[in-house]
């Protein structure tokens, strides 16, 4: 874990709900940031067998 990593799923979900693309941020970086927040928000709740979750969350 790095300094600045989000460890609380509820806080990550709050950030995910409010995330916006930053000025000058390209789509690929924005998408990676969204995926990171989604992974943190759904930690332990994802079913790896569900193909849609694999596509949406990584």
C-alpha positions in Angstrom: 0.0 0.0 0.0 1.2 3.5 -0.9 0.7 6.7 0.9 -2.5 8.1 -0.5 -4.1 4.7 -1.3 -7.7 4.6 -0.4 -8.4 1.8 2.2 -12.0 2.6 3.2 -14.6 1.3 0.6 -17.3 3.7 1.7 -14.9 6.7 1.2 -13.9 5.2 -2.2 -17.6 4.9 -3.2 -18.1 8.6 -2.2 -15.2 9.6 -4.4 -16.4 7.5 -7.3 -19.8 9.1 -7.2 -18.3 12.6 -7.3 -15.4 12.0 -9.7 -15.0 14.3 -12.6 -12.4 14.5 -15.4 -9.7 16.9 -14.5 -8.7 19.8 -16.8 -6.1 18.5 -19.1 -6.5 14.9 -18.1 -6.8 12.5 -21.0 -9.5 9.9 -21.3 -7.1 7.0 -20.6 -5.9 8.4 -17.3 -9.5 9.4 -16.3 -10.6 5.8 -17.1 -7.8 4.3 -15.0 -8.7 6.6 -12.1 -12.3 5.5 -12.4 -11.3 1.8 -12.4 -9.1 2.3 -9.3 -11.9 3.9 -7.4 -14.4 1.2 -8.5 -12.0 -1.5 -7.4 -11.5 0.2 -4.0 -15.3 0.8 -3.6 -16.2 -2.8 -4.4 -13.4 -4.5 -2.6 -14.4 -8.0 -1.7 -17.8 -7.7 -3.3 -16.9 -8.6 -6.9 -17.7 -12.0 -8.3 -14.7 -12.8 -10.6 -16.9 -15.2 -12.6 -19.2 -12.4 -13.8 -17.9 -11.2 -17.2 -19.6 -7.8 -17.0 -17.9 -7.0 -13.7 -14.6 -8.0 -15.3 -15.2 -5.6 -18.2 -16.5 -2.7 -16.0 -14.1 -3.1 -13.1 -11.1 -4.7 -14.6 
